[in-house]
């Protein structure tokens, strides 16, 4: 059945259609372009190359879905192994099971979107660097760096993760490995990461004159983050605000604003608006962490499925609950909750998962693992910011399930739920 992208399922509109167009041009013309002429700056090549490889072999969109389902299976196994390594095989099974039955996992494994591939590469990199038997071997660390580099070529939001990973790797191993060997291992990791990204950065410098991985950061700030902030602050239509921002440029349209050579121009305009109320923007940006963490997978699955099958738009309010709360609209907030119907049950489930996740860092026994998982979660939540959506949370859901189980296990070991061992006494003689 064709959808708004003009192609049959599993191709969607927006990013999905662009990924496929890039893959088609890679296969037909060996060029990374949408129009066959101008190089693309805002999309990194990882997922289009993944699509091009599959489509050139199997000639079917459904082959992409099948391979993504295999990646989900492998990711689930990695989640199981991490949980088993930290707590037990039961805990690993529960975390993997929660990941598999999650509606987001089902949905994004079937459609042409980059999320499943990125999540797989991220989880595998974390496993090899922190939980595999080879985590202190040069080969294992090198492969972890390569995988994280490939993950960034799929979604550039992960570009700062090496700093986070290297920091945790240092502090979790400094008492086990001598400092010289530890420094060498971290250097190997960073080198492998850079080895993957350097050709793409050089390509961008040659094609656009700018050193960088993607122009998407500046574009998102200008086209989404600031307009969303101003629309909530002044209670104005976001399209009106976005139009006023584009009027401040040198006649740029949306496609031109995505180009690297215009990144500085649109970034200056966006930052000028932010600096007019830096505290207000900071509160707005950070408040979206709650929207990121509390997104509703089943509601998103329902809305997108209805759009694909019946071409029906979302029946739910477009404004986020956190925006109503910031405006102190108590009555409208209550109406928003009532409009969610049965989906409120999933909001409650995610509330419990988030509370357990953050509680996990309190207890010493699993603290460094919990801090690692929560740091990864917050990294993506903060960088995603105002465009928070359940899709962008999908990549950290494995770590949310694992950290929630760490929190649950910590509580369990300190309450009546944990069966106390009875002292062993010899049977009385008779």
Secondary structure, DSSP 8 states (H G I E B T S, - for coil): -B-TTSSBTT--STHHHHHHHHHHHHHHHS--BSSSSSB-SSS-SHHHHHHHHHHHHH--HHHHHHHHHHHHHHHHHHHHHHHHHHT-HHHHHHHHHHHHH-HHHHHHHHSS-SHHHHHHHHHHHHHHHHTSTTTTSHHHHHHHHHHHHHHHHH-GGGGGHHHHHHHHHHHHHTTTS-HHHHHHHHHHHHHHHHHHHHHHHHHHHHHHS--SS-SHHHHHIIIIIHHHHHHHHHT--HHHHHHHHHHTSSS--HHHHTSGGGHHHHHHHHHHHHHTTHHHHHHHHHHHHHHHHT--HHHHHHHHHHHHHH-----S-SS-HHHHHHTT-HHHHHHHHHHTGGGHHHHHHHHHHHHHHHHGGGSSTTHHHHHHHHHHHHHHHHHHGGG--HHHHGGGHHHHHHHHHHHHHHHHTTSTTS------------
